[in-house]
Amino acid sequence: RGEALDNLFDAILSLKDREECYKFFDDIATMGEIQSLAQRLQVAKMLTEGYTYKTIEKETKASTATISRVRRCIDYGSDGYKLVLERTMEKE
């Protein structure tokens, strides 16, 4: 936490739609960084849906270390994954 991180989050919150997100994230992060974040969210979704590590590893190409880290965040984290997954599932 701090001013720089607050500024980043405020910038993200100012984005109005998916196209603006693409533009901003294309400029602020590498494609690899963006794909890693997307992969973690996909892993979290699959974990909450009850998929096995083996299936998640095969479908997402995530390492077992990444899957385990996401699992720990789901179980012991700040409920960020839960919050986002619930909201995005409501839209579907």
DSSP file (Angstrom, degrees, kcal/mol; ACC not computed):
  #  RESIDUE AA STRUCTURE BP1 BP2  ACC     N-H-->O    O-->H-N    N-H-->O    O-->H-N    TCO  KAPPA ALPHA  PHI   PSI    X-CA   Y-CA   Z-CA
    1    1 A R              0   0    0      0, 0.0     2,-0.3     0, 0.0     3,-0.1   0.000 360.0 360.0 360.0 149.8    0.0    0.0    0.0
    2    2 A G     >  -     0   0    0      1,-0.1     4,-2.7     2,-0.0     5,-0.2  -0.919 360.0 -67.0 159.5 177.6    1.1    3.5   -0.7
    3    3 A E  H  > S+     0   0    0     -2,-0.3     4,-2.5     1,-0.2     5,-0.2   0.898 125.4  50.3 -62.1 -44.2    0.6    6.5   -2.9
    4    4 A A  H  > S+     0   0    0      1,-0.2     4,-2.0     2,-0.2    -1,-0.2   0.915 114.0  45.0 -63.5 -42.3    2.1    4.9   -6.0
    5    5 A L  H  > S+     0   0    0      2,-0.2     4,-2.6     1,-0.2     5,-0.2   0.896 111.3  53.4 -68.7 -39.5   -0.1    1.9   -5.7
    6    6 A D  H  X S+     0   0    0     -4,-2.7     4,-2.6     1,-0.2    -2,-0.2   0.913 108.5  50.9 -58.1 -42.5   -3.2    4.0   -4.9
    7    7 A N  H  X S+     0   0    0     -4,-2.5     4,-2.2     2,-0.2    -2,-0.2   0.901 109.6  50.0 -63.1 -41.1   -2.5    6.0   -8.1
    8    8 A L  H  X S+     0   0    0     -4,-2.0     4,-2.3     2,-0.2    -2,-0.2   0.948 112.8  45.7 -62.1 -48.4   -2.3    2.8  -10.1
    9    9 A F  H  X S+     0   0    0     -4,-2.6     4,-2.7     1,-0.2    -2,-0.2   0.883 111.2  52.6 -64.9 -38.0   -5.6    1.5   -8.7
   10   10 A D  H  X S+     0   0    0     -4,-2.6     4,-1.1    -5,-0.2    -1,-0.2   0.900 108.8  51.3 -62.2 -39.8   -7.2    4.8   -9.2
   11   11 A A  H  < S+     0   0    0     -4,-2.2     4,-0.5     2,-0.2     3,-0.4   0.924 111.1  47.3 -62.0 -44.7   -6.1    4.7  -12.9
   12   12 A I  H >< S+     0   0    0     -4,-2.3     3,-1.4     1,-0.2    -2,-0.2   0.920 110.1  52.7 -63.3 -43.4   -7.6    1.2  -13.3
   13   13 A L  H 3< S+     0   0    0     -4,-2.7    -1,-0.2     1,-0.3    -2,-0.2   0.719 101.2  62.5 -65.6 -20.2  -10.8    2.3  -11.7
   14   14 A S  T 3< S+     0   0    0     -4,-1.1    -1,-0.3    -3,-0.4    -2,-0.2   0.643  78.2 107.1 -79.3 -13.8  -11.0    5.2  -14.1
   15   15 A L    <   -     0   0    0     -3,-1.4     3,-0.1    -4,-0.5    -3,-0.0  -0.437  54.3-162.1 -69.9 138.2  -11.3    2.9  -17.1
   16   16 A K        -     0   0    0      1,-0.1     2,-0.3    -2,-0.1    -1,-0.1   0.733  59.6  -0.4 -97.9 -25.0  -14.7    2.8  -18.6
   17   17 A D  S  > S-     0   0    0      1,-0.1     4,-1.8     0, 0.0     3,-0.2  -0.930  79.2 -85.6-156.2 177.2  -14.8   -0.3  -20.7
   18   18 A R  H  > S+     0   0    0     -2,-0.3     4,-2.6     1,-0.2     5,-0.2   0.867 121.4  56.1 -59.6 -40.0  -12.9   -3.3  -22.0
   19   19 A E  H  > S+     0   0    0      1,-0.2     4,-2.3     2,-0.2    -1,-0.2   0.905 107.0  49.3 -62.6 -41.2  -11.4   -1.4  -24.9
   20   20 A E  H  > S+     0   0    0      2,-0.2     4,-2.6     1,-0.2    -1,-0.2   0.877 109.5  53.2 -64.1 -36.3   -9.9    1.2  -22.5
   21   21 A C  H  X S+     0   0    0     -4,-1.8     4,-3.0     2,-0.2     5,-0.3   0.932 107.6  50.6 -62.6 -45.6   -8.5   -1.7  -20.4
   22   22 A Y  H  X S+     0   0    0     -4,-2.6     4,-2.3     1,-0.2    -2,-0.2   0.938 112.4  47.3 -56.7 -47.3   -6.8   -3.2  -23.5
   23   23 A K  H  X S+     0   0    0     -4,-2.3     4,-1.3     2,-0.2    -2,-0.2   0.932 115.8  43.4 -61.6 -47.5   -5.3    0.2  -24.3
   24   24 A F  H  X S+     0   0    0     -4,-2.6     4,-2.3     1,-0.2     3,-0.4   0.948 116.5  44.9 -65.8 -49.5   -4.0    0.9  -20.8
   25   25 A F  H  X S+     0   0    0     -4,-3.0     4,-1.9     1,-0.2    -1,-0.2   0.833 107.7  59.0 -68.7 -30.8   -2.7   -2.6  -20.0
   26   26 A D  H  < S+     0   0    0     -4,-2.3    -1,-0.2    -5,-0.3    -2,-0.2   0.880 114.3  38.8 -59.4 -37.2   -1.0   -2.7  -23.5
   27   27 A D  H  < S+     0   0    0     -4,-1.3    -2,-0.2    -3,-0.4    -1,-0.2   0.843 120.5  41.8 -81.6 -35.4    0.9    0.4  -22.4
   28   28 A I  H  < S+     0   0    0     -4,-2.3     2,-0.3    -5,-0.1    -3,-0.2   0.704 117.3  31.0 -91.8 -20.0    1.6   -0.4  -18.8
   29   29 A A  S  < S-     0   0    0     -4,-1.9     2,-0.1    -5,-0.2    -1,-0.1  -0.927  78.6-106.5-137.9 158.6    2.5   -4.1  -18.9
   30   30 A T     >  -     0   0    0     -2,-0.3     4,-2.3     1,-0.1     5,-0.2  -0.412  37.0-111.5 -76.4 161.7    4.1   -6.6  -21.2
   31   31 A M  H  > S+     0   0    0      1,-0.2     4,-2.7     2,-0.2     5,-0.2   0.880 120.0  55.3 -61.4 -36.5    2.0   -9.2  -22.9
   32   32 A G  H  > S+     0   0    0      2,-0.2     4,-2.1     1,-0.2    -1,-0.2   0.902 107.4  48.5 -62.6 -41.8    3.6  -11.8  -20.7
   33   33 A E  H  > S+     0   0    0      2,-0.2     4,-2.0     1,-0.2    -2,-0.2   0.916 113.1  47.4 -64.5 -43.3    2.6  -10.0  -17.5
   34   34 A I  H  X S+     0   0    0     -4,-2.3     4,-2.4     1,-0.2    -2,-0.2   0.917 111.9  49.9 -64.4 -43.2   -0.9   -9.5  -18.7
   35   35 A Q  H  X S+     0   0    0     -4,-2.7     4,-2.6     1,-0.2    -1,-0.2   0.862 107.8  54.6 -65.6 -35.0   -1.2  -13.2  -19.7
   36   36 A S  H  X S+     0   0    0     -4,-2.1     4,-2.2     2,-0.2    -1,-0.2   0.914 109.7  46.6 -63.6 -42.3    0.2  -14.3  -16.3
   37   37 A L  H  X S+     0   0    0     -4,-2.0     4,-1.9     2,-0.2    -2,-0.2   0.921 113.7  48.2 -64.5 -43.3   -2.5  -12.3  -14.5
   38   38 A A  H  X S+     0   0    0     -4,-2.4     4,-2.2     1,-0.2    -2,-0.2   0.893 110.2  52.7 -63.7 -39.4   -5.2  -13.7  -16.8
   39   39 A Q  H  X S+     0   0    0     -4,-2.6     4,-2.7     1,-0.2    -1,-0.2   0.914 107.2  51.6 -62.7 -43.6   -3.9  -17.2  -16.2
   40   40 A R  H  X S+     0   0    0     -4,-2.2     4,-2.5     1,-0.2    -1,-0.2   0.892 110.0  49.2 -61.9 -39.5   -4.1  -16.8  -12.5
   41   41 A L  H  X S+     0   0    0     -4,-1.9     4,-2.3     2,-0.2    -1,-0.2   0.909 111.1  49.5 -66.4 -40.7   -7.7  -15.6  -12.7
   42   42 A Q  H  X S+     0   0    0     -4,-2.2     4,-2.4     2,-0.2    -2,-0.2   0.904 110.9  50.3 -63.1 -41.3   -8.5  -18.6  -14.9
   43   43 A V  H  X S+     0   0    0     -4,-2.7     4,-2.8     2,-0.2    -2,-0.2   0.926 110.0  50.5 -61.4 -45.1   -6.8  -20.9  -12.4
   44   44 A A  H  X S+     0   0    0     -4,-2.5     4,-2.4     1,-0.2    -2,-0.2   0.911 110.2  49.8 -60.4 -43.0   -8.8  -19.4   -9.6
   45   45 A K  H  X S+     0   0    0     -4,-2.3     4,-1.2     1,-0.2    -1,-0.2   0.931 112.7  46.4 -61.7 -45.9  -12.1  -19.9  -11.5
   46   46 A M  H  <>S+     0   0    0     -4,-2.4     5,-2.3     1,-0.2     4,-0.3   0.884 110.9  52.4 -66.9 -38.2  -11.3  -23.5  -12.2
   47   47 A L  H ><5S+     0   0    0     -4,-2.8     3,-1.4     1,-0.2    -1,-0.2   0.922 109.5  48.8 -62.3 -43.3  -10.2  -24.2   -8.6
   48   48 A T  H 3<5S+     0   0    0     -4,-2.4    -1,-0.2     1,-0.3    -2,-0.2   0.746 107.9  55.9 -69.8 -21.0  -13.5  -22.8   -7.3
   49   49 A E  T 3<5S-     0   0    0     -4,-1.2    -1,-0.3    -5,-0.2    -2,-0.2   0.455 121.7-108.4 -88.3  -1.4  -15.4  -24.9   -9.8
   50   50 A G  T < 5 +     0   0    0     -3,-1.4    -3,-0.2    -4,-0.3    -2,-0.1   0.590  61.3 156.7  91.5  11.8  -13.7  -28.0   -8.4
   51   51 A Y      < -     0   0    0     -5,-2.3    -1,-0.2     1,-0.1     2,-0.1  -0.357  43.1-111.9 -68.1 151.6  -11.2  -28.9  -11.2
   52   52 A T     >  -     0   0    0      1,-0.1     4,-2.6    -2,-0.0     5,-0.2  -0.404  22.5-112.9 -79.0 159.4   -8.2  -31.0  -10.3
   53   53 A Y  H  > S+     0   0    0      1,-0.2     4,-3.1     2,-0.2     5,-0.2   0.904 118.0  55.2 -56.7 -41.7   -4.7  -29.6  -10.4
   54   54 A K  H  > S+     0   0    0      1,-0.2     4,-2.1     2,-0.2    -1,-0.2   0.913 110.1  44.4 -61.4 -44.1   -3.9  -31.9  -13.3
   55   55 A T  H  > S+     0   0    0      2,-0.2     4,-2.7     1,-0.2     5,-0.2   0.913 114.8  48.8 -65.9 -43.6   -6.8  -30.7  -15.4
   56   56 A I  H  X S+     0   0    0     -4,-2.6     4,-2.7     1,-0.2     6,-0.6   0.921 111.2  50.1 -62.9 -44.1   -6.0  -27.0  -14.6
   57   57 A E  H  X S+     0   0    0     -4,-3.1     4,-1.5    -5,-0.2    -1,-0.2   0.910 113.7  45.9 -60.3 -43.0   -2.3  -27.5  -15.5
   58   58 A K  H  < S+     0   0    0     -4,-2.1    -2,-0.2    -5,-0.2    -1,-0.2   0.921 119.0  39.3 -67.1 -45.1   -3.3  -29.1  -18.8
   59   59 A E  H  < S+     0   0    0     -4,-2.7    -2,-0.2     1,-0.2    -1,-0.2   0.835 128.3  29.0 -78.1 -33.6   -5.9  -26.5  -19.8
   60   60 A T  H  < S-     0   0    0     -4,-2.7    -3,-0.2    -5,-0.2    -2,-0.2   0.632  91.6-132.3-102.4 -15.9   -4.2  -23.4  -18.6
   61   61 A K     <  +     0   0    0     -4,-1.5     2,-0.2    -5,-0.5    -4,-0.2   0.660  55.6 150.2  67.1  17.1   -0.5  -24.4  -18.9
   62   62 A A        -     0   0    0     -6,-0.6    -1,-0.3   -23,-0.1    -2,-0.1  -0.539  49.1-114.0 -77.8 146.2    0.0  -23.0  -15.4
   63   63 A S     >  -     0   0    0     -2,-0.2     4,-2.3     1,-0.1     5,-0.2  -0.349  23.0-114.2 -72.9 160.4    2.7  -24.6  -13.2
   64   64 A T  H  > S+     0   0    0      1,-0.2     4,-2.7     2,-0.2     5,-0.2   0.833 119.0  58.7 -65.0 -29.7    1.7  -26.5  -10.1
   65   65 A A  H  > S+     0   0    0      2,-0.2     4,-2.3     1,-0.2    -1,-0.2   0.914 107.2  45.9 -63.8 -42.3    3.5  -23.8   -8.1
   66   66 A T  H  > S+     0   0    0      2,-0.2     4,-2.5     1,-0.2     5,-0.2   0.926 113.0  49.7 -64.8 -44.5    1.2  -21.2   -9.6
   67   67 A I  H  X S+     0   0    0     -4,-2.3     4,-2.5     1,-0.2    -2,-0.2   0.920 111.9  48.4 -60.5 -44.2   -1.9  -23.3   -9.0
   68   68 A S  H  X S+     0   0    0     -4,-2.7     4,-2.4     2,-0.2    -1,-0.2   0.893 110.5  51.3 -63.7 -40.1   -0.8  -23.9   -5.4
   69   69 A R  H  X S+     0   0    0     -4,-2.3     4,-2.0     2,-0.2    -2,-0.2   0.920 111.2  47.0 -63.8 -43.5   -0.2  -20.2   -4.9
   70   70 A V  H  X S+     0   0    0     -4,-2.5     4,-2.5     2,-0.2    -2,-0.2   0.908 110.3  53.8 -63.7 -41.7   -3.6  -19.3   -6.2
   71   71 A R  H  X S+     0   0    0     -4,-2.5     4,-2.6     1,-0.2    -2,-0.2   0.921 108.1  49.9 -58.1 -44.8   -5.2  -22.0   -4.0
   72   72 A R  H  X S+     0   0    0     -4,-2.4     4,-3.3     1,-0.2     5,-0.4   0.897 110.1  50.7 -61.9 -40.1   -3.5  -20.5   -1.0
   73   73 A C  H  X S+     0   0    0     -4,-2.0     4,-1.8     3,-0.2     6,-0.6   0.898 111.4  48.0 -64.4 -39.9   -4.8  -17.0   -1.9
   74   74 A I  H  < S+     0   0    0     -4,-2.5    -2,-0.2     2,-0.2    -1,-0.2   0.923 120.3  37.7 -64.5 -43.6   -8.3  -18.5   -2.3
   75   75 A D  H  < S+     0   0    0     -4,-2.6    -2,-0.2    -5,-0.2    -1,-0.2   0.865 138.2  10.9 -77.6 -37.4   -8.1  -20.3    1.1
   76   76 A Y  H  < S+     0   0    0     -4,-3.3    -3,-0.2    -5,-0.2    -2,-0.2   0.344 104.2  96.6-128.0   4.5   -6.2  -17.7    3.2
   77   77 A G  S  < S-     0   0    0     -4,-1.8    -3,-0.1    -5,-0.4    -4,-0.1   0.209  91.5 -77.9 -84.5-155.1   -6.1  -14.5    1.2
   78   78 A S        -     0   0    0      1,-0.0    -4,-0.1     4,-0.0    -1,-0.1   0.229  63.4-107.6 -94.2  11.9   -8.1  -11.3    1.2
   79   79 A D  S  > S+     0   0    0     -6,-0.6     4,-2.4    -5,-0.1     5,-0.2   0.688  78.2 134.9  67.6  21.4  -11.1  -12.8   -0.8
   80   80 A G  H  > S+     0   0    0      2,-0.2     4,-2.4     1,-0.2     5,-0.2   0.922  71.6  47.3 -64.4 -45.0  -10.1  -10.8   -3.9
   81   81 A Y  H  > S+     0   0    0      1,-0.2     4,-3.1     2,-0.2     5,-0.3   0.942 112.5  50.5 -60.7 -46.3  -10.5  -13.8   -6.2
   82   82 A K  H  > S+     0   0    0      1,-0.2     4,-2.5     2,-0.2     5,-0.2   0.923 110.7  49.3 -57.7 -46.9  -13.9  -14.6   -4.6
   83   83 A L  H  X S+     0   0    0     -4,-2.4     4,-2.0     1,-0.2    -1,-0.2   0.940 115.5  42.1 -57.9 -51.3  -15.1  -11.0   -5.0
   84   84 A V  H  X S+     0   0    0     -4,-2.4     4,-2.6     1,-0.2     5,-0.2   0.905 114.5  50.0 -67.6 -42.5  -14.1  -10.8   -8.6
   85   85 A L  H  X S+     0   0    0     -4,-3.1     4,-2.1    -5,-0.2    -1,-0.2   0.901 110.6  50.1 -66.3 -39.1  -15.3  -14.2   -9.6
   86   86 A E  H  X S+     0   0    0     -4,-2.5     4,-1.7    -5,-0.3    -1,-0.2   0.926 113.5  46.0 -62.7 -43.6  -18.7  -13.7   -8.0
   87   87 A R  H  X S+     0   0    0     -4,-2.0     4,-1.1    -5,-0.2    -2,-0.2   0.890 114.2  46.5 -68.2 -39.1  -19.2  -10.4   -9.8
   88   88 A T  H  X S+     0   0    0     -4,-2.6     4,-0.9     1,-0.2    -1,-0.2   0.838 110.6  52.8 -74.1 -30.7  -18.1  -11.7  -13.1
   89   89 A M  H  < S+     0   0    0     -4,-2.1    -1,-0.2    -5,-0.2     3,-0.2   0.839 102.9  59.2 -71.4 -31.7  -20.3  -14.8  -12.8
   90   90 A E  H  < S+     0   0    0     -4,-1.7    -1,-0.2     1,-0.2    -2,-0.2   0.874 104.0  51.3 -61.0 -36.4  -23.3  -12.5  -12.1
   91   91 A K  H  <        0   0    0     -4,-1.1    -1,-0.2     1,-0.3    -2,-0.2   0.776 360.0 360.0 -72.5 -26.7  -22.8  -10.8  -15.5
   92   92 A E     <        0   0    0     -4,-0.9    -1,-0.3    -3,-0.2    -2,-0.2   0.485 360.0 360.0 -76.1 360.0  -22.7  -14.2  -17.3
